[in-house]
């Protein structure tokens, strides 16, 4: 926990409102960056002008990508619009121009070499991530009842892709054998497969 009561208040509000841990870390990072940029002034004593200057600084001086600037904007919009109840209105800041870089991805044979080096548990986890396109957080929430082997589908509960609604993914055929092992069936829940700490229970 932070030594700052104000930052702890923001953290508590984020958790009460059901924001993810990743969003919490992102918002706190940008809010602290904003405060340091303005020489440790309290956000209550600042407003749209200071937010506009900060966002323009990110675009012009730091040359950040568009999505990075949007992340900062979302954090400050949450702070002012929802917590401090000081609506920012139309900011009119300098938008970032740097586009998103294309990610570097592994070729299928390179991915297979990595999978071949993993133990049974990790092989199943990474196969699900790669074959179904899951996020790590989504993979860790999988329950055995989310898998439909007959239809070859996998239900992801509260996916971030569509406003916290459920989504259905294709279940990788290569994972069928691992899913049907006596270990998984005897436990009856992926939690014990994906969380090493649970094996001691």
C-alpha positions, 0 to 999 in steps of 0.5 A: 500500500502507498504511504499517500492517503490520497492514492490509497483512496483512489486504489480503494475506489477502483476496487470497490467499483470492480476495476481489474488489477491491471487497470488499477496499476495503470491508473495509479501510475498515470495519476502519480506521473501527472502529480510529479509532472506538476511538481507535486500539486494536489489534483484537487488544486488543478483541473483541465488546464493542467491535464491538457498540458500533461497530455500534450507533453506526452505527445510532443515531448515524450512522443508516446503512442496513441494508446499510451496517451489514451491510457493516461487520459482514461486515468485522469478522466476517472480521477476528475470525472468520477472521484473528484467530481470536477468534469474536465470537459473538452480538453483540446490537447495535442494528440499523439501521432505515433501509431501502434507498432506491429507486434513481433510474433513467433512462427508456428514451428518456433511456438512448437519448440517452446511447447515441447520444452514444457511440463504437462501442466505448463504445456496445457496452459500455454496451449490454451493461451496460444490455441484459443487466444486467451488472456492469462487472466482468462486462462486462470479463471477457467473451470472444468464446466466451461469446456464443452468437449462435444462442441469443441468450445470454451466459455470465457466468463466476463471477458474484457473484449465485450463489456464484461460479457461471456464469450465462446472460444474454440477449444484447441483440439491438441488440448483434448488429450490433456483435458481428459487425463485422470489428473484433471478429471479426478480434481474436477476443476482447472484451478488445481491444474493452473495454480501450483499452490493449490496442489498442497491443499 
